[in-house]
Amino acid sequence: FFRFDMDSHPTCNSCGNKLPIGAKFCAECGSSDIATTAGGSSIKIQSGFDEDKLRQLQEDPSQPLYALKQFEDIGLPEDLLNGIRMMGWKNPSRIQGAVLPHLLHGNQNVIGQSQSGTGKTGCFGLGLLSRIDISLKRPQALVLAPTRELARQISDEIRRMAKYMKMMKIITCVPGYDFSGGILAQVVIGTPGRVKDAIDRRCFDLTNIRVVVLDEADNMLMDSQGKGKGGGGMAAMSMYIKKRCPKDVQVLLFSATYPATVRQFCMAFAPGAQKFSIPDQKTLNLSYIKQSFVMLQDEEAKFEFLMSVYEFCDINQSVIFVNTREAARNLAEKMRAKNFSVALLQAEMPWEQRDQVVESFRTSRTRVLIATNVISRGLDVVLVSVVVNYEMPYCRDRVNPDYETYIHRIGRCGRFGRPGIAINLISTQKDAQCLDSIQKHYAIDMREMQEAASFSDVFEEQAAETTEEPLEEEEFDAPQGEGEYAAQEGFGENAAQEDYAEASEVVPKEEAGPPAAPEVEEAAPHEESQEGVEAAEVEKN
């Protein structure tokens, strides 16, 4: 999974040439992209894909990647089988093997829960594609996502699945997409605001919609108070859209978490749903992610430790999470002063720039991404091997730990069987208490790190064990204090700070550090106000 290259000489990451100790650029190719050194040695940390290890996980019934059957046994059409073969998928994960038969052979609503990186997109994507009548050139499936970045990612994934479905059309209805000529694609993936706008302008006919999917459903159905009442924002827009679909439309809700505050509204949104949980929230434990923490004296010591990690280890890609826009800017500025190139999620930036920066990170042209909670859900970048909680996540009261956001944050690494490392940097008593609550809530025992050099030990000890329970249907409507979905006090209130960021900007590289992101031209303002509504809703949830 992780490869460690210990060498007394740094190596050029562009051409592989060994360089003299202390070299700042490669004399062979001129590149300054070299492994940093510390104490005469360097460590390369890369998140590889070990097919043998994945096969072991798929054969272990206790794992969320356990393959209950082969895709051929589920009854998928041949054109979809050809698509997933092209994608390299060999066996379904537990959530796919459990839910897909229900999607293929019935019209019952489904509420699905499975940890990050276990194939939820493939689950609902294959399910809805199997329902499409290719001969009907009208919208038949609708997927709603909380952010444009996630909507675009889902679109890319579903297009790959549908590669061999002739005459299939898939569009992404997000700000920037021109629907003035009408939406005629069979599959529509979009954000609630843009989709609602298309409906209101009579450019989107929902008459033939057979399936409606909400990805990151708990976030989508939270109102502005953090409770699932559908009182405003994305929750109200999602309900508005659903009510205009045929009465027999199939509703699919998927997320890694379902806090107690939103479960009742989920049940109202998808009445009579078949419920699957792998696992329930109390035993949810991301087994592919080795979680650790560092106790530091103050903010300056925290920053110095972060820099020492990047200086000692050559990390493929990483995400650093903070809580506010100001904190993101300050950290980016300090890292730029240390000659690091970083991508920064920034609320004021228009969608064109956001797309460019996300694409730059996805294609590894940028290797460090500083973000608030806007990408804590759904963003899937294969080579992300490290997540750093530079600031711990809190609920909207800024006092209680936000358990769901923590899980979604660290779930940006360890995708689909690949391992990952999560580091929590602790410099206050409040953060120490938050960390302690998270460990107790998820029954995990994190390792304390003393110095950056011990980072390599964490990788070597990265475990594949899990405490997850076997697949079973869950009771979503159990009252607090009863059943497997009972919630602890304060559980489930997502952080909602007004200055959380959503969009992105690039901090340019100066001389050294990871590869620079491409220059981004100034873009026009948002073309519609609804984008701002969705941005604010994501920041609050």
C-alpha positions as CSV (number, residue, x, y, z in Angstrom):
1,F,0.0,0.0,0.0
2,F,2.6,2.5,1.1
3,R,6.1,2.6,-0.3
4,F,9.0,3.9,1.7
5,D,12.2,4.8,-0.1
6,M,15.0,5.6,2.3
7,D,18.0,7.0,0.6
8,S,21.0,9.2,1.5
9,H,20.5,11.2,-1.7
10,P,17.3,13.1,-2.8
11,T,15.7,12.0,-6.1
12,C,14.2,14.1,-8.9
13,N,10.5,13.4,-9.0
14,S,10.4,14.3,-12.7
15,C,13.1,12.1,-14.2
16,G,14.2,9.9,-11.3
17,N,17.7,11.1,-11.4
18,K,19.7,10.8,-8.1
19,L,20.9,14.2,-6.9
20,P,23.6,15.3,-4.6
21,I,22.6,15.9,-0.9
22,G,21.2,19.4,-0.6
23,A,20.5,19.8,-4.3
24,K,17.7,22.3,-5.1
25,F,17.2,21.3,-8.7
26,C,18.0,18.5,-11.1
27,A,20.9,19.2,-13.4
28,E,19.6,16.5,-15.8
29,C,16.1,17.9,-16.5
30,G,16.1,21.3,-14.7
31,S,13.2,20.4,-12.5
32,S,13.0,21.7,-8.9
33,D,10.5,18.9,-8.0
34,I,12.7,16.9,-5.8
35,A,12.2,14.9,-2.6
36,T,13.0,17.1,0.4
37,T,15.6,15.8,2.8
38,A,15.8,15.6,6.6
39,G,18.8,14.4,8.5
40,G,20.5,13.1,5.4
41,S,17.5,10.9,4.3
42,S,14.2,11.3,2.6
43,I,10.9,9.3,2.8
44,K,8.6,9.0,-0.2
45,I,5.0,8.2,0.9
46,Q,2.8,7.1,-1.9
47,S,-0.6,5.6,-1.8
48,G,-0.4,2.6,-4.2
49,F,-3.1,0.1,-5.2
50,D,-2.4,-3.4,-4.0
51,E,-4.7,-5.8,-5.8
52,D,-3.7,-8.7,-3.6
53,K,-4.6,-6.6,-0.5
54,L,-7.9,-5.6,-2.0
55,R,-8.7,-9.2,-2.8
56,Q,-8.0,-10.1,0.8
57,L,-10.4,-7.3,2.0
58,Q,-13.1,-8.5,-0.4
59,E,-12.8,-12.0,1.0
60,D,-13.1,-10.9,4.6
61,P,-16.8,-10.8,5.7
62,S,-16.0,-8.3,8.4
63,Q,-14.8,-5.7,5.9
64,P,-17.0,-3.1,4.1
65,L,-15.3,-4.0,0.9
66,Y,-16.4,-7.7,1.3
67,A,-17.7,-8.9,-2.0
68,L,-20.9,-10.8,-1.4
69,K,-21.1,-11.9,-5.0
70,Q,-19.7,-11.1,-8.5
71,F,-21.2,-8.3,-10.6
72,E,-22.3,-10.9,-13.1
73,D,-24.4,-12.6,-10.3
74,I,-26.4,-9.4,-9.6
75,G,-28.2,-9.3,-12.9
76,L,-26.7,-6.1,-14.4
77,P,-27.1,-5.6,-18.2
78,E,-24.2,-6.6,-20.4
79,D,-23.4,-3.0,-21.5
80,L,-23.1,-2.0,-17.8
81,L,-20.9,-5.0,-17.1
82,N,-18.7,-4.0,-20.0
83,G,-18.4,-0.5,-18.5
84,I,-17.4,-1.6,-15.0
85,R,-14.9,-4.1,-16.5
86,M,-13.4,-1.2,-18.4
87,M,-13.2,0.7,-15.1
88,G,-11.3,-2.3,-13.5
89,W,-14.1,-3.3,-11.1
90,K,-14.0,-7.0,-10.4
91,N,-16.3,-7.6,-7.4
92,P,-19.0,-5.4,-5.7
93,S,-18.4,-4.0,-2.3
94,R,-20.8,-4.9,0.6
95,I,-23.0,-1.9,0.0
96,Q,-23.2,-2.6,-3.7
97,G,-23.8,-6.3,-3.3
98,A,-26.6,-5.7,-0.8
99,V,-28.4,-2.7,-2.4
100,L,-28.0,-3.3,-6.1
101,P,-30.4,-6.3,-6.2
102,H,-33.1,-4.1,-4.6
103,L,-32.5,-1.4,-7.2
104,L,-32.5,-3.8,-10.2
105,H,-35.6,-5.8,-9.2
106,G,-37.9,-3.4,-7.5
107,N,-39.1,0.1,-7.0
108,Q,-38.8,0.4,-3.2
109,N,-37.1,3.5,-1.8
110,V,-33.7,2.9,-0.2
111,I,-31.7,4.6,2.5
112,G,-28.1,3.5,2.4
113,Q,-25.2,4.2,4.7
114,S,-21.6,3.0,4.2
115,Q,-18.3,4.6,5.1
116,S,-16.4,6.8,2.7
117,G,-14.7,5.2,-0.2
118,T,-16.7,2.0,-0.3
119,G,-18.5,2.4,-3.6
120,K,-21.8,4.3,-2.9
121,T,-21.6,6.2,-6.2
122,G,-21.2,3.0,-8.1
123,C,-24.1,1.6,-6.2
124,F,-26.7,4.2,-7.1
125,G,-25.1,4.9,-10.5
126,L,-25.4,1.3,-11.7
127,G,-28.9,1.1,-10.2
128,L,-30.3,4.2,-12.0
129,L,-28.5,3.3,-15.3
130,S,-30.2,-0.1,-15.3
131,R,-33.6,1.7,-15.2
132,I,-33.0,3.9,-18.2
133,D,-35.0,3.4,-21.4
134,I,-32.5,4.4,-24.1
135,S,-35.2,4.8,-26.7
136,L,-36.8,7.6,-24.6
137,K,-35.0,10.8,-25.1
138,R,-36.3,12.4,-21.9
139,P,-34.9,12.8,-18.4
140,Q,-35.4,9.6,-16.4
141,A,-33.0,9.8,-13.5
142,L,-32.0,12.7,-11.4
143,V,-29.0,12.9,-8.9
144,L,-28.8,15.8,-6.5
145,A,-25.5,16.7,-4.8
146,P,-24.7,19.5,-2.3
147,T,-21.8,21.0,-4.3
148,R,-20.8,21.5,-7.9
149,E,-17.5,19.7,-7.3
150,L,-19.3,16.6,-6.1
151,A,-21.9,16.8,-8.9
152,R,-19.2,17.0,-11.5
153,Q,-17.4,14.0,-9.9
154,I,-20.5,11.9,-9.9
155,S,-21.2,12.8,-13.6
156,D,-17.7,11.7,-14.5
157,E,-18.1,8.4,-12.7
158,I,-21.6,7.6,-14.2
159,R,-20.3,8.5,-17.7
160,R,-17.6,5.9,-17.3
161,M,-20.2,3.3,-16.2
162,A,-22.4,4.1,-19.1
163,K,-19.6,4.0,-21.7
164,Y,-21.1,1.1,-23.6
165,M,-24.7,2.2,-23.4
166,K,-25.4,3.5,-26.9
167,M,-27.3,6.8,-27.3
168,M,-27.1,7.5,-23.6
169,K,-26.9,11.2,-22.7
170,I,-25.8,12.5,-19.3
171,I,-25.5,16.2,-18.3
172,T,-24.3,18.1,-15.3
173,C,-26.8,20.8,-14.3
174,V,-24.6,23.1,-12.2
175,P,-24.0,26.9,-12.5
176,G,-22.5,27.5,-15.9
177,Y,-24.5,24.8,-17.7
178,D,-26.9,26.4,-20.3
179,F,-30.2,24.7,-20.1
180,S,-32.1,27.3,-22.1
181,G,-32.7,24.9,-25.0
182,G,-34.3,22.4,-22.6
183,I,-32.9,19.4,-20.8
184,L,-33.3,16.2,-22.9
185,A,-30.6,14.0,-21.4
186,Q,-31.7,10.7,-19.8
187,V,-29.6,11.2,-16.7
188,V,-29.3,14.6,-15.0
189,I,-26.8,15.2,-12.2
190,G,-26.9,18.6,-10.5
191,T,-27.1,20.9,-7.5
192,P,-30.6,21.6,-6.1
193,G,-30.5,25.4,-6.8
194,R,-29.6,25.0,-10.5
195,V,-32.0,22.1,-11.0
196,K,-34.8,24.1,-9.4
197,D,-34.0,27.0,-11.6
198,A,-34.3,24.8,-14.7
199,I,-37.7,23.5,-13.5
200,D,-39.0,27.0,-12.7
201,R,-38.0,28.2,-16.2
202,R,-39.8,25.2,-17.7
203,C,-36.6,23.9,-19.2
204,F,-36.6,20.6,-17.2
205,D,-39.6,18.3,-17.6
206,L,-39.8,15.8,-14.7
207,T,-42.7,13.7,-16.1
208,N,-40.6,10.7,-17.0
209,I,-38.3,10.7,-13.9
210,R,-38.1,7.2,-12.5
211,V,-35.3,7.6,-9.9
212,V,-34.2,10.5,-7.7
213,V,-30.9,10.2,-5.8
214,L,-29.6,12.4,-3.0
215,D,-25.9,11.9,-2.4
216,E,-24.6,13.1,1.0
217,A,-28.3,12.9,1.9
218,D,-27.9,14.0,5.6
219,N,-26.2,17.2,4.5
220,M,-28.8,17.8,1.7
221,L,-31.7,17.5,4.1
222,M,-30.4,19.6,6.9
223,D,-32.1,23.0,7.3
224,S,-30.3,26.1,8.4
225,Q,-30.7,25.2,12.0
226,G,-28.9,21.8,11.6
227,K,-32.2,19.9,12.0
228,G,-33.9,17.8,9.4
229,K,-37.1,19.8,9.1
230,G,-36.8,20.9,5.5
231,G,-37.1,24.5,6.7
232,G,-34.9,26.1,4.1
233,G,-31.9,25.9,1.8
234,M,-31.1,22.6,0.1
235,A,-33.6,20.7,2.1
236,A,-36.5,22.9,0.9
237,M,-35.2,22.9,-2.7
238,S,-34.8,19.1,-2.6
239,M,-38.4,18.6,-1.4
240,Y,-39.6,21.1,-4.0
241,I,-38.0,19.1,-6.8
242,K,-39.2,15.7,-5.5
243,K,-42.8,16.9,-5.2
244,R,-42.7,17.7,-8.9
245,C,-41.6,14.2,-9.9
246,P,-44.1,11.4,-10.5
247,K,-45.7,10.0,-7.4
248,D,-44.2,6.6,-7.9
249,V,-40.6,7.9,-8.3
250,Q,-38.0,5.8,-6.5
251,V,-36.0,7.8,-3.9
252,L,-32.5,6.7,-3.0
253,L,-30.6,8.4,-0.1
254,F,-26.9,7.7,0.4
255,S,-24.4,9.0,3.0
256,A,-21.7,7.9,5.3
257,T,-23.5,9.4,8.3
258,Y,-27.1,10.0,9.4
259,P,-27.2,12.1,12.6
260,A,-30.3,11.7,14.8
261,T,-31.5,15.2,13.9
262,V,-32.1,14.3,10.3
263,R,-33.3,10.7,10.4
264,Q,-37.0,11.5,10.7
265,F,-36.9,13.9,7.7
266,C,-35.0,11.2,5.7
267,M,-37.9,8.8,6.4
268,A,-40.4,11.4,5.3
269,F,-38.4,12.1,2.2
270,A,-38.1,8.4,1.3
271,P,-41.2,6.8,2.9
272,G,-41.2,3.1,3.4
273,A,-37.5,2.9,2.5
274,Q,-35.5,-0.3,2.8
275,K,-32.6,0.7,5.1
276,F,-29.0,-0.6,4.9
277,S,-26.2,0.4,7.2
278,I,-22.6,-0.8,6.9
279,P,-22.0,-0.1,9.7
280,D,-24.1,1.9,12.1
281,Q,-22.8,5.3,13.3
282,K,-21.6,4.2,16.7
283,T,-19.3,1.5,15.3
284,L,-18.3,3.4,12.2
285,N,-14.6,3.1,12.1
286,L,-12.5,3.8,9.0
287,S,-10.2,0.8,9.1
288,Y,-8.0,1.9,6.2
289,I,-7.1,5.1,7.9
290,K,-4.5,5.2,10.7
291,Q,-5.5,8.0,13.0
292,S,-2.9,9.8,15.2
293,F,-2.5,13.1,17.1
294,V,0.2,15.4,18.2
295,M,0.1,17.6,21.4
296,L,1.7,20.9,20.7
297,Q,2.4,24.0,22.9
298,D,0.8,26.7,20.7
299,E,-0.2,27.7,17.2
300,E,3.4,28.4,16.2
301,A,4.5,25.0,17.3
302,K,1.6,23.5,15.4
303,F,2.7,25.2,12.2
304,E,6.3,24.2,12.7
305,F,5.3,20.6,13.2
306,L,3.2,20.7,10.0
307,M,6.2,22.0,8.1
308,S,8.5,19.4,9.5
309,V,6.1,16.7,8.3
310,Y,6.2,18.0,4.7
311,E,10.0,18.6,4.9
312,F,10.7,15.1,6.2
313,C,8.2,13.2,4.0
314,D,7.4,13.4,0.3
315,I,3.7,12.9,0.4
316,N,1.9,12.3,-2.8
317,Q,-1.2,14.4,-2.1
318,S,-2.8,15.7,1.1
319,V,-5.7,17.8,2.4
320,I,-5.4,20.2,5.3
321,F,-8.6,21.1,7.0
322,V,-9.3,24.3,9.0
323,N,-12.6,25.8,10.2
324,T,-12.7,29.3,8.8
325,R,-11.9,31.2,5.6
326,E,-9.5,33.4,7.5
327,A,-7.7,30.4,9.0
328,A,-7.4,29.0,5.5
329,R,-5.9,32.2,4.1
330,N,-3.5,32.6,7.0
331,L,-2.2,29.1,6.7
332,A,-1.8,29.4,2.9
333,E,0.1,32.6,3.3
334,K,2.5,31.0,5.9
335,M,3.0,28.0,3.7
336,R,3.7,30.2,0.7
337,A,6.3,31.9,2.7
338,K,7.9,28.5,3.1
339,N,7.9,28.0,-0.7
340,F,5.0,25.6,-0.8
341,S,2.4,25.6,-3.5
342,V,-1.1,25.0,-2.2
343,A,-4.6,25.1,-3.5
344,L,-7.0,27.0,-1.3
345,L,-10.8,26.7,-1.1
346,Q,-12.1,30.3,-1.0
347,A,-15.8,31.4,-0.9
348,E,-15.5,34.5,-3.1
349,M,-14.0,32.8,-6.1
350,P,-16.3,32.1,-9.1
351,W,-17.1,28.6,-10.2
352,E,-14.7,28.7,-13.2
353,Q,-11.7,29.0,-10.9
354,R,-13.1,26.3,-8.6
355,D,-13.3,23.9,-11.4
356,Q,-9.7,24.6,-12.5
357,V,-8.3,24.2,-9.0
358,V,-10.2,21.0,-8.3
359,E,-9.0,19.6,-11.7
360,S,-5.5,20.7,-10.9
361,F,-5.6,18.8,-7.6
362,R,-7.3,15.8,-9.1
363,T,-4.6,15.5,-11.8
364,S,-1.8,15.9,-9.2
365,R,-0.5,19.2,-10.5
366,T,-1.2,20.5,-7.1
367,R,-0.4,18.3,-4.2
368,V,-1.5,20.2,-1.1
369,L,-5.1,21.4,-0.6
370,I,-6.1,23.7,2.2
371,A,-9.9,23.5,2.8
372,T,-12.8,24.0,5.1
373,N,-15.7,21.5,5.3
374,V,-16.9,22.2,1.7
375,I,-14.9,19.2,0.4
376,S,-15.1,17.1,3.5
377,R,-17.9,15.2,1.7
378,G,-17.6,13.2,-1.5
379,L,-14.4,14.5,-3.1
380,D,-12.5,11.4,-4.4
381,V,-8.9,11.9,-5.3
382,V,-7.1,8.5,-5.5
383,L,-3.6,9.7,-4.5
384,V,-4.6,11.5,-1.3
385,S,-2.8,9.6,1.3
386,V,-2.8,12.1,4.2
387,V,-5.5,14.2,5.8
388,V,-4.4,16.8,8.5
389,N,-7.0,18.3,10.9
390,Y,-5.1,21.5,11.5
391,E,-8.2,22.6,13.4
392,M,-10.6,20.1,15.0
393,P,-14.2,20.2,13.7
394,Y,-16.9,21.6,16.0
395,C,-20.7,21.9,15.8
396,R,-22.4,25.3,15.0
397,D,-22.1,26.2,18.7
398,R,-18.3,25.9,18.4
399,V,-18.2,23.9,21.6
400,N,-19.4,20.4,20.9
401,P,-17.3,18.1,18.6
402,D,-18.8,17.5,15.1
403,Y,-18.5,13.8,14.9
404,E,-19.9,13.4,11.3
405,T,-17.7,16.1,9.9
406,Y,-14.6,14.4,11.5
407,I,-15.5,11.1,9.7
408,H,-16.2,12.8,6.4
409,R,-12.9,14.8,6.6
410,I,-10.6,11.9,7.2
411,G,-12.6,9.9,4.6
412,R,-10.9,11.9,1.9
413,C,-8.0,9.4,2.1
414,G,-8.3,5.6,2.4
415,R,-10.6,5.4,-0.7
416,F,-11.9,2.0,-1.7
417,G,-9.4,-0.1,0.2
418,R,-6.4,2.2,-0.2
419,P,-4.8,3.1,3.2
420,G,-4.5,6.6,4.6
421,I,-3.2,8.6,7.5
422,A,-5.1,11.2,9.5
423,I,-3.2,13.5,11.8
424,N,-4.9,15.7,14.3
425,L,-2.8,18.7,15.5
426,I,-3.8,19.7,19.1
427,S,-2.6,23.0,20.6
428,T,-5.4,23.9,23.1
429,Q,-7.3,22.3,25.9
430,K,-10.5,22.7,24.0
431,D,-9.1,20.7,21.0
432,A,-7.8,18.1,23.4
433,Q,-11.3,17.6,24.8
434,C,-12.7,17.5,21.3
435,L,-10.2,14.8,20.3
436,D,-11.0,12.8,23.5
437,S,-14.7,12.9,22.7
438,I,-14.2,11.7,19.1
439,Q,-12.1,8.8,20.3
440,K,-14.7,7.8,22.8
441,H,-17.6,8.2,20.4
442,Y,-16.1,6.0,17.7
443,A,-14.3,3.7,20.1
444,I,-10.9,4.3,18.5
445,D,-7.5,4.6,20.2
446,M,-5.3,7.1,18.3
447,R,-1.6,7.0,18.5
448,E,0.2,10.0,19.9
449,M,3.1,11.2,17.8
450,Q,6.0,13.0,19.3
451,E,7.9,14.2,16.3
452,A,7.7,14.3,12.5
453,A,10.2,11.4,12.2
454,S,7.6,9.1,13.9
455,F,5.3,9.8,11.0
456,S,6.9,6.9,9.1
457,D,6.2,4.5,11.9
458,V,2.5,5.4,11.7
459,F,2.6,4.3,8.0
460,E,4.4,1.1,8.7
461,E,1.8,0.2,11.4
462,Q,-1.2,1.2,9.3
463,A,-3.7,-1.5,10.2
464,A,-6.3,-3.3,8.0
465,E,-8.4,-4.5,11.0
466,T,-11.9,-3.2,11.5
467,T,-14.6,-3.5,14.2
468,E,-17.5,-3.3,11.8
469,E,-20.6,-5.4,12.3
470,P,-22.1,-7.6,9.6
471,L,-24.5,-6.1,7.0
472,E,-28.0,-5.7,8.3
473,E,-31.0,-3.4,7.9
474,E,-31.2,-0.7,10.6
475,E,-33.9,1.0,12.5
476,F,-33.6,4.7,11.6
477,D,-36.5,5.8,13.8
478,A,-35.2,4.6,17.1
479,P,-35.6,7.2,19.8
480,Q,-32.5,8.8,21.3
481,G,-31.0,6.5,23.9
482,E,-32.4,3.3,22.2
483,G,-31.3,1.1,19.4
484,E,-28.1,1.1,17.4
485,Y,-28.8,4.6,16.0
486,A,-29.1,6.2,19.4
487,A,-27.1,9.5,19.5
488,Q,-24.9,11.0,22.1
489,E,-25.7,14.5,23.3
490,G,-24.5,17.0,20.8
491,F,-24.2,14.3,18.0
492,G,-25.0,15.3,14.5
493,E,-25.0,19.1,14.6
494,N,-22.8,20.0,11.6
495,A,-20.5,23.0,12.0
496,A,-22.0,26.2,10.5
497,Q,-19.6,29.1,10.6
498,E,-20.5,31.9,8.3
499,D,-17.0,32.2,7.0
500,Y,-16.6,28.6,6.0
501,A,-15.2,28.5,2.4
502,E,-16.5,26.9,-0.7
503,A,-14.7,28.1,-3.7
504,S,-11.0,28.0,-4.4
505,E,-7.9,29.9,-5.3
506,V,-4.3,29.0,-6.1
507,V,-1.4,30.1,-4.0
508,P,1.5,30.1,-6.5
509,K,4.7,28.2,-5.9
510,E,7.9,30.4,-5.6
511,E,11.0,28.3,-5.6
512,A,10.6,24.9,-4.0
513,G,8.0,22.6,-2.6
514,P,5.3,20.5,-4.4
515,P,4.5,21.2,-8.1
516,A,2.8,24.5,-8.8
517,A,-0.9,24.7,-9.7
518,P,-1.7,26.3,-13.1
519,E,-2.3,30.0,-13.2
520,V,-6.0,30.9,-13.1
521,E,-7.5,33.8,-15.0
522,E,-10.0,36.1,-13.3
523,A,-13.5,34.8,-14.0
524,A,-16.8,36.5,-14.2
525,P,-19.1,36.7,-11.1
526,H,-21.6,34.0,-10.4
527,E,-24.2,34.0,-13.1
528,E,-27.0,33.3,-10.7
529,S,-27.7,34.0,-7.1
530,Q,-28.8,30.5,-6.4
531,E,-25.2,29.4,-6.4
532,G,-24.6,31.6,-3.4
533,V,-27.6,30.0,-1.6
534,E,-26.2,26.5,-2.1
535,A,-22.7,27.7,-1.1
536,A,-24.0,29.1,2.2
537,E,-26.0,25.9,2.9
538,V,-22.9,23.7,2.4
539,E,-20.9,26.0,4.6
540,K,-23.5,25.7,7.3
541,N,-23.7,21.9,7.1
